[in-house]
């Protein structure tokens, strides 16, 4: 049985797994998808350009990890419907995008 995830929370086990995966990515994206305020899925995409194939990925410091955890938690906590996208370049998170989707009720078709 799957535990029900609380609104606005990314479970520690999911966040730790995702951070470990991210540390192995030279270039790519990690996407946290929220629906009804709950984490529904995590998408991890890695890209490797042939020119960068042998480039080493620099290790993250504990301070970088802690700051990233805080930023992810803060941005995800108020996301009802949408995506939190972390873009990774050269082994570091270079950008965070938050896409909010709005649900409309009372219209033909109910919802988006």
DSSP file (Angstrom, degrees, kcal/mol; ACC not computed):
  #  RESIDUE AA STRUCTURE BP1 BP2  ACC     N-H-->O    O-->H-N    N-H-->O    O-->H-N    TCO  KAPPA ALPHA  PHI   PSI    X-CA   Y-CA   Z-CA
    1    1 A X              0   0    0      0, 0.0     2,-0.4     0, 0.0     0, 0.0   0.000 360.0 360.0 360.0 135.1    0.0    0.0    0.0
    2    2 A X        -     0   0    0      1,-0.1     2,-0.1     3,-0.0     3,-0.0  -0.688 360.0-120.1 -86.5 132.9    1.3    3.5   -0.9
    3    3 A X        -     0   0    0     -2,-0.4     2,-0.4     1,-0.1    -1,-0.1  -0.449  29.8-110.0 -69.4 143.9    1.4    6.1    1.8
    4    4 A X        -     0   0    0     -2,-0.1     2,-0.3     1,-0.0    -1,-0.1  -0.632  32.9-132.5 -75.6 128.1   -0.7    9.2    1.1
    5    5 A X        -     0   0    0     -2,-0.4     3,-0.1    34,-0.1     5,-0.0  -0.660  20.3-119.4 -85.5 135.4    1.6   12.1    0.5
    6    6 A X    >   -     0   0    0     -2,-0.3     3,-1.5     1,-0.1    33,-0.4  -0.322  38.9 -84.7 -71.6 154.5    0.8   15.3    2.4
    7    7 A X  T 3  S+     0   0    0      1,-0.2    31,-0.2    31,-0.1    -1,-0.1  -0.340 109.7   2.9 -58.2 133.8    0.0   18.6    0.6
    8    8 A X  T 3  S+     0   0    0     29,-3.9     2,-0.4    71,-0.3    -1,-0.2   0.563 104.3 118.1  70.4  10.5    3.1   20.6   -0.4
    9    9 A X    <   -     0   0    0     -3,-1.5     2,-0.6    28,-0.3    30,-0.6  -0.908  50.8-157.6-116.1 136.4    5.6   18.0    0.9
   10   10 A X        -     0   0    0     -2,-0.4     5,-0.1    -3,-0.1    -3,-0.0  -0.962  37.5-117.7-103.2 116.4    8.2   16.0   -1.0
   11   11 A X     >  -     0   0    0     -2,-0.6     4,-2.7     1,-0.1     3,-0.4  -0.191  17.8-120.6 -55.5 144.6    8.9   12.9    1.2
   12   12 A X  H  > S+     0   0    0      1,-0.2     4,-3.1     2,-0.2     5,-0.3   0.876 112.3  54.1 -54.3 -42.4   12.5   12.7    2.5
   13   13 A X  H  > S+     0   0    0      1,-0.2     4,-1.9     2,-0.2    -1,-0.2   0.879 111.8  44.7 -63.6 -36.4   13.1    9.3    0.8
   14   14 A X  H  > S+     0   0    0     -3,-0.4     4,-2.5     2,-0.2    -2,-0.2   0.921 115.1  47.5 -71.3 -44.6   12.0   10.8   -2.6
   15   15 A X  H  X S+     0   0    0     -4,-2.7     4,-2.7     2,-0.2    -2,-0.2   0.916 113.2  47.7 -64.1 -44.0   14.0   14.0   -2.2
   16   16 A X  H  X S+     0   0    0     -4,-3.1     4,-2.2    -5,-0.2    -1,-0.2   0.917 113.1  48.2 -63.8 -43.4   17.2   12.1   -1.1
   17   17 A X  H  X S+     0   0    0     -4,-1.9     4,-2.2    -5,-0.3    -2,-0.2   0.934 113.1  48.7 -60.5 -45.8   16.9    9.6   -4.0
   18   18 A X  H  X S+     0   0    0     -4,-2.5     4,-2.7     1,-0.2    -2,-0.2   0.910 110.4  50.2 -63.4 -43.6   16.3   12.5   -6.4
   19   19 A X  H  X S+     0   0    0     -4,-2.7     4,-1.7     2,-0.2    -1,-0.2   0.901 109.7  51.2 -62.2 -40.5   19.3   14.5   -5.1
   20   20 A X  H  < S+     0   0    0     -4,-2.2     4,-0.4     1,-0.2    -1,-0.2   0.911 112.2  46.6 -62.0 -42.1   21.5   11.4   -5.4
   21   21 A X  H >< S+     0   0    0     -4,-2.2     3,-1.5     1,-0.2    -2,-0.2   0.910 109.2  55.1 -65.0 -41.9   20.4   10.9   -9.0
   22   22 A X  H >< S+     0   0    0     -4,-2.7     3,-1.9     1,-0.3    -1,-0.2   0.838  97.2  63.9 -61.4 -34.2   20.9   14.6   -9.7
   23   23 A X  T 3< S+     0   0    0     -4,-1.7    -1,-0.3     1,-0.3    -2,-0.2   0.677 100.7  53.1 -67.0 -15.4   24.6   14.5   -8.6
   24   24 A X  T <  S+     0   0    0     -3,-1.5     2,-0.5    -4,-0.4    -1,-0.3   0.339  90.5  95.7 -98.0   6.1   25.3   12.1  -11.4
   25   25 A X    <   -     0   0    0     -3,-1.9     3,-0.2     1,-0.2    66,-0.1  -0.854  44.4-178.6-103.8 127.5   23.9   14.4  -14.1
   26   26 A X  S    S+     0   0    0     -2,-0.5    65,-2.2     1,-0.4    64,-0.7   0.850  81.7   4.3 -84.9 -40.7   26.1   16.7  -16.1
   27   27 A X  E    S+AB  47  89A   0     20,-0.6    20,-3.9    62,-0.2    -1,-0.4  -0.982  96.3  77.1-146.8 131.7   23.3   18.1  -18.1
   28   28 A X  E     -AB  46  88A   0     60,-2.1    60,-3.0    -2,-0.3     2,-0.3  -0.992  60.0 -82.9 165.6-159.3   19.5   17.5  -17.8
   29   29 A X  E     -AB  45  87A   0     16,-2.0    16,-3.0    -2,-0.3     2,-0.4  -0.983  12.5-157.7-143.1 150.6   16.3   18.2  -15.9
   30   30 A X  E     -AB  44  86A   0     56,-2.1    56,-3.1    -2,-0.3     2,-0.5  -0.999  18.5-166.3-126.7 129.3   14.5   17.1  -12.8
   31   31 A X  E     -AB  43  85A   0     12,-2.8    12,-2.6    -2,-0.4     2,-0.6  -0.968  10.8-162.5-123.7 125.0   10.8   17.8  -12.7
   32   32 A X  E     -AB  42  84A   0     52,-2.6    52,-2.5    -2,-0.5     2,-0.5  -0.929  16.4-155.1-101.7 123.1    8.5   17.5   -9.7
   33   33 A X  E     -AB  41  83A   0      8,-2.6     7,-3.3    -2,-0.6     8,-1.0  -0.875   7.0-163.8-106.7 126.6    4.8   17.3  -10.7
   34   34 A X  E     +AB  39  82A   0     48,-2.9    48,-2.0    -2,-0.5     2,-0.4  -0.878  10.4 177.5-110.4 140.1    2.1   18.5   -8.3
   35   35 A X  E >  S-A   38   0A   0      3,-2.5     3,-1.7    -2,-0.4    46,-0.2  -0.976  77.4  -7.3-140.1 126.6   -1.6   17.7   -8.6
   36   36 A X  T 3  S-     0   0    0     -2,-0.4    45,-0.2     1,-0.3    44,-0.1   0.852 130.3 -58.1  55.2  36.3   -4.1   18.8   -6.0
   37   37 A X  T 3  S+     0   0    0     43,-3.2   -29,-3.9     1,-0.2     2,-0.4   0.478 116.4 108.7  78.2   2.6   -1.1   20.0   -3.9
   38   38 A X  E <  S-A   35   0A   0     -3,-1.7    -3,-2.5    42,-0.4     2,-0.4  -0.868  77.6-107.0-115.8 146.7    0.5   16.6   -3.8
   39   39 A X  E     +A   34   0A   0    -30,-0.6    -5,-0.2   -33,-0.4   -34,-0.1  -0.564  39.1 172.0 -67.4 123.3    3.6   15.2   -5.4
   40   40 A X  E     -     0   0A   0     -7,-3.3     2,-0.3    -2,-0.4    -1,-0.2   0.763  57.8 -10.9-104.8 -35.8    2.4   12.9   -8.2
   41   41 A X  E     -A   33   0A   0     -8,-1.0    -8,-2.6     2,-0.0     2,-0.4  -0.992  48.8-139.0-161.6 160.8    5.6   12.1  -10.1
   42   42 A X  E     -A   32   0A   0     -2,-0.3     2,-0.5   -10,-0.2   -10,-0.2  -0.997  17.3-161.8-125.8 128.1    9.3   12.9  -10.5
   43   43 A X  E     -A   31   0A   0    -12,-2.6   -12,-2.8    -2,-0.4     2,-0.5  -0.946   4.5-169.5-112.9 129.2   10.8   13.0  -14.0
   44   44 A X  E     -A   30   0A   0     -2,-0.5     2,-0.4   -14,-0.2   -14,-0.2  -0.975   5.4-178.7-122.8 121.5   14.6   12.8  -14.4
   45   45 A X  E     -A   29   0A   0    -16,-3.0   -16,-2.0    -2,-0.5     2,-0.4  -0.973   4.9-168.4-122.4 130.9   16.2   13.5  -17.7
   46   46 A X  E     -A   28   0A   0     -2,-0.4     2,-0.4   -18,-0.2   -18,-0.3  -0.962   1.8-170.8-119.7 136.3   19.9   13.3  -18.4
   47   47 A X  E     -A   27   0A   0    -20,-3.9   -20,-0.6    -2,-0.4     2,-0.4  -0.968   3.1-169.2-123.8 142.1   21.7   14.5  -21.6
   48   48 A X        -     0   0    0     -2,-0.4     2,-0.3   -22,-0.1     5,-0.1  -0.959  10.7-151.6-131.6 116.2   25.3   14.0  -22.6
   49   49 A X    >   -     0   0    0     -2,-0.4     3,-1.2     1,-0.1     4,-0.3  -0.625  23.5-126.0 -79.6 143.8   26.8   15.8  -25.5
   50   50 A X  G >  S+     0   0    0     -2,-0.3     3,-1.2     1,-0.3     4,-0.3   0.848 110.6  59.7 -60.7 -32.7   29.6   13.9  -27.2
   51   51 A X  G 3  S+     0   0    0      1,-0.3    -1,-0.3     2,-0.1     3,-0.2   0.781 112.2  39.8 -65.2 -25.2   31.9   16.9  -26.7
   52   52 A X  G X  S+     0   0    0     -3,-1.2     3,-1.7     1,-0.1    -1,-0.3   0.264  81.6 115.9-103.7  10.5   31.4   16.6  -22.9
   53   53 A X  T <  S+     0   0    0     -3,-1.2    -1,-0.1     1,-0.3    -2,-0.1   0.845  81.6  36.3 -54.9 -42.8   31.4   12.8  -22.8
   54   54 A X  T 3  S+     0   0    0     -4,-0.3    -1,-0.3    -3,-0.2     2,-0.1   0.410  87.1 123.7 -93.9   3.6   34.5   12.4  -20.6
   55   55 A X    <   -     0   0    0     -3,-1.7     2,-0.2     1,-0.1    -3,-0.1  -0.429  60.5-126.9 -67.2 135.7   33.9   15.5  -18.5
   56   56 A X        -     0   0    0     -2,-0.1     2,-0.6     1,-0.0    -1,-0.1  -0.566  14.8-124.5 -83.6 145.8   33.9   14.7  -14.7
   57   57 A X        -     0   0    0     -2,-0.2    34,-0.1   -33,-0.0     2,-0.1  -0.810  27.3-126.2 -91.9 121.5   30.9   15.8  -12.6
   58   58 A X        -     0   0    0     -2,-0.6     2,-0.1    32,-0.3    -1,-0.0  -0.411  27.2-111.8 -68.5 140.9   32.1   17.9   -9.7
   59   59 A X        -     0   0    0     -2,-0.1     2,-0.3     1,-0.1    -1,-0.1  -0.369  28.9-119.9 -70.0 151.8   30.9   16.7   -6.2
   60   60 A X        -     0   0    0     -2,-0.1     2,-0.1     1,-0.0    -1,-0.1  -0.709  21.2-128.5 -91.2 142.3   28.4   18.8   -4.3
   61   61 A X     >  -     0   0    0     -2,-0.3     4,-2.1     1,-0.1     5,-0.1  -0.437  24.9-111.4 -80.5 163.7   29.2   20.2   -0.9
   62   62 A X  H  > S+     0   0    0      1,-0.2     4,-2.5     2,-0.2     5,-0.2   0.848 119.6  55.9 -63.3 -33.8   26.8   19.6    2.1
   63   63 A X  H  > S+     0   0    0      2,-0.2     4,-2.5     1,-0.2    -1,-0.2   0.908 106.4  49.1 -65.4 -42.4   26.1   23.3    2.0
   64   64 A X  H  > S+     0   0    0      2,-0.2     4,-2.3     1,-0.2    -2,-0.2   0.927 112.4  48.6 -62.3 -45.1   25.0   23.2   -1.7
   65   65 A X  H  X S+     0   0    0     -4,-2.1     4,-2.6     2,-0.2    -2,-0.2   0.927 112.0  48.6 -60.7 -45.9   22.7   20.2   -0.9
   66   66 A X  H  X S+     0   0    0     -4,-2.5     4,-2.2     1,-0.2    -2,-0.2   0.915 112.3  48.0 -62.8 -44.1   21.2   21.9    2.1
   67   67 A X  H  X S+     0   0    0     -4,-2.5     4,-2.4     2,-0.2    -1,-0.2   0.903 112.5  49.5 -62.6 -41.4   20.5   25.1    0.2
   68   68 A X  H  X S+     0   0    0     -4,-2.3     4,-2.7     2,-0.2     5,-0.2   0.916 109.3  51.3 -65.1 -43.7   19.0   23.1   -2.7
   69   69 A X  H  X S+     0   0    0     -4,-2.6     4,-2.5     1,-0.2    -1,-0.2   0.920 111.5  48.4 -58.6 -44.8   16.7   21.1   -0.3
   70   70 A X  H  X S+     0   0    0     -4,-2.2     4,-2.4     2,-0.2    -2,-0.2   0.912 112.8  47.0 -63.5 -43.7   15.5   24.3    1.2
   71   71 A X  H  X S+     0   0    0     -4,-2.4     4,-2.5     2,-0.2     5,-0.2   0.916 113.4  48.0 -65.7 -43.2   14.8   26.0   -2.1
   72   72 A X  H  X S+     0   0    0     -4,-2.7     4,-2.5     2,-0.2     5,-0.2   0.941 113.5  47.6 -62.2 -47.3   13.0   22.9   -3.5
   73   73 A X  H  X S+     0   0    0     -4,-2.5     4,-1.7    -5,-0.2    -2,-0.2   0.911 113.6  47.9 -61.1 -43.8   10.8   22.5   -0.4
   74   74 A X  H  X S+     0   0    0     -4,-2.4     4,-0.5    -5,-0.2    -1,-0.2   0.929 115.6  43.1 -63.7 -46.9    9.9   26.3   -0.3
   75   75 A X  H  < S+     0   0    0     -4,-2.5     3,-0.4     1,-0.2    -2,-0.2   0.861 117.8  45.1 -70.2 -35.4    9.0   26.4   -4.0
   76   76 A X  H >< S+     0   0    0     -4,-2.5     3,-1.8    -5,-0.2    -1,-0.2   0.786  95.2  77.6 -78.4 -26.7    7.1   23.1   -4.0
   77   77 A X  H 3< S+     0   0    0     -4,-1.7    -1,-0.2     1,-0.3    -2,-0.2   0.757 102.0  35.9 -59.6 -28.4    5.2   23.8   -0.8
   78   78 A X  T 3< S+     0   0    0     -4,-0.5     2,-0.8    -3,-0.4    -1,-0.3   0.242  87.3 114.5-109.1  12.8    2.6   26.2   -2.4
   79   79 A X    <   +     0   0    0     -3,-1.8   -71,-0.3     1,-0.2     3,-0.2  -0.753  31.1 168.8 -89.8 110.3    2.3   24.4   -5.7
   80   80 A X  S    S+     0   0    0     -2,-0.8   -43,-3.2     1,-0.3     2,-0.4   0.940  74.5   4.6 -83.8 -54.4   -1.3   23.1   -6.1
   81   81 A X  S    S+     0   0    0     20,-0.4    20,-3.5   -46,-0.2    -1,-0.3  -0.992 107.9  50.4-132.6 124.0   -1.2   22.1   -9.8
   82   82 A X  E    S-BC  34 100A   0    -48,-2.0   -48,-2.9    -2,-0.4     2,-0.4  -0.987  72.8 -67.7 151.3-158.8    1.9   22.4  -11.9
   83   83 A X  E     -BC  33  99A   0     16,-2.1    16,-3.0    -2,-0.3     2,-0.6  -0.984  14.5-152.7-138.7 143.1    5.6   21.6  -12.2
   84   84 A X  E     -BC  32  98A   0    -52,-2.5   -52,-2.6    -2,-0.4     2,-0.5  -0.974  25.5-166.2-112.8 114.7    8.8   22.5  -10.5
   85   85 A X  E     -BC  31  97A   0     12,-3.3    12,-3.0    -2,-0.6     2,-0.6  -0.893   9.8-164.9-110.2 125.7   11.7   22.1  -13.0
   86   86 A X  E     -BC  30  96A   0    -56,-3.1   -56,-2.1    -2,-0.5     2,-0.5  -0.948  10.9-153.9-108.0 121.9   15.3   22.1  -12.0
   87   87 A X  E     -BC  29  95A   0      8,-2.8     7,-2.8    -2,-0.6     8,-1.3  -0.816   7.7-157.4 -97.8 132.7   17.7   22.6  -14.9
   88   88 A X  E     +BC  28  93A   0    -60,-3.0   -60,-2.1    -2,-0.5     2,-0.4  -0.934  15.5 171.5-115.7 129.0   21.2   21.1  -14.5
   89   89 A X  E >  S-BC  27  92A   0      3,-2.7     3,-1.7    -2,-0.5   -62,-0.2  -0.999  71.0  -3.5-136.6 133.8   24.3   22.3  -16.5
   90   90 A X  T 3  S-     0   0    0    -64,-0.7   -32,-0.3    -2,-0.4   -63,-0.2   0.843 130.1 -56.6  54.1  37.4   27.8   21.2  -15.9
   91   91 A X  T 3  S+     0   0    0    -65,-2.2     2,-0.3     1,-0.2    -1,-0.3   0.536 119.4  97.5  78.5   7.0   26.8   19.2  -12.8
   92   92 A X  E <  S-C   89   0A   0     -3,-1.7    -3,-2.7   -66,-0.3     2,-0.6  -0.940  82.8-106.8-127.9 148.7   25.1   22.1  -11.0
   93   93 A X  E     +C   88   0A   0     -2,-0.3    -5,-0.3    -5,-0.2     3,-0.1  -0.654  40.7 173.8 -72.5 117.9   21.5   23.3  -10.8
   94   94 A X  E     +     0   0A   0     -7,-2.8     2,-0.3    -2,-0.6    -6,-0.2   0.648  58.1  13.1-102.1 -19.1   21.6   26.4  -12.9
   95   95 A X  E     -C   87   0A   0     -8,-1.3    -8,-2.8     2,-0.0     2,-0.4  -0.993  52.8-155.4-159.4 147.3   17.9   27.3  -13.0
   96   96 A X  E     -C   86   0A   0     -2,-0.3     2,-0.4   -10,-0.2   -10,-0.2  -0.997  14.8-170.6-128.0 127.3   14.6   26.5  -11.2
   97   97 A X  E     -C   85   0A   0    -12,-3.0   -12,-3.3    -2,-0.4     2,-0.5  -0.952   6.6-161.3-119.1 138.0   11.3   27.1  -13.0
   98   98 A X  E     -C   84   0A   0     -2,-0.4     2,-0.6   -14,-0.2   -14,-0.2  -0.966   5.8-168.9-120.7 115.1    7.9   26.9  -11.4
   99   99 A X  E     -C   83   0A   0    -16,-3.0   -16,-2.1    -2,-0.5     2,-0.5  -0.919   6.5-160.4-107.3 120.6    4.9   26.5  -13.7
  100  100 A X  E     -C   82   0A   0     -2,-0.6     2,-0.4   -18,-0.2   -18,-0.3  -0.864   1.5-162.0-104.1 130.4    1.5   27.0  -12.0
  101  101 A X        -     0   0    0    -20,-3.5     2,-0.4    -2,-0.5   -20,-0.4  -0.887  10.5-145.1-107.4 143.1   -1.6   25.6  -13.6
  102  102 A X        -     0   0    0     -2,-0.4     2,-0.5   -22,-0.1   -20,-0.0  -0.879   2.8-144.1-110.5 140.1   -5.0   26.9  -12.6
  103  103 A X        -     0   0    0     -2,-0.4     2,-0.5     8,-0.1     7,-0.0  -0.881  13.4-161.4-101.2 130.4   -8.2   24.8  -12.4
  104  104 A X        -     0   0    0     -2,-0.5     7,-1.8     3,-0.0     2,-0.3  -0.936   7.0-169.7-111.9 132.9  -11.4   26.5  -13.4
  105  105 A X        +     0   0    0     -2,-0.5     3,-0.1     5,-0.2    -2,-0.0  -0.800  62.5  45.8-117.2 163.1  -14.8   25.1  -12.3
  106  106 A X  S    S+     0   0    0      1,-0.3     2,-0.3    -2,-0.3    -1,-0.1   0.530  88.8 109.4  84.6   6.2  -18.3   26.0  -13.3
  107  107 A X  S >  S-     0   0    0     -3,-0.2     3,-2.1     1,-0.1    -1,-0.3  -0.716  84.7 -82.8-108.3 161.7  -17.3   26.0  -17.0
  108  108 A X  T 3  S+     0   0    0     -2,-0.3    -1,-0.1     1,-0.3     3,-0.0  -0.466 121.2  23.4 -59.9 130.7  -18.3   23.6  -19.7
  109  109 A X  T 3  S-     0   0    0     -2,-0.2    -1,-0.3     1,-0.1    -4,-0.0   0.268 105.6-120.8  94.7 -11.1  -15.9   20.7  -19.5
  110  110 A X  S <  S+     0   0    0     -3,-2.1     2,-0.2     2,-0.1    -5,-0.2   0.871  73.7   9.2  41.7 101.1  -15.1   21.3  -15.8
  111  111 A X              0   0    0     -7,-1.8    -8,-0.1     1,-0.2    -1,-0.0  -0.552 360.0 360.0 104.1-165.7  -11.4   21.9  -15.3
  112  112 A X              0   0    0     -2,-0.2    -1,-0.2   -11,-0.0    -2,-0.1   0.443 360.0 360.0 -83.4 360.0   -8.5   22.5  -17.7
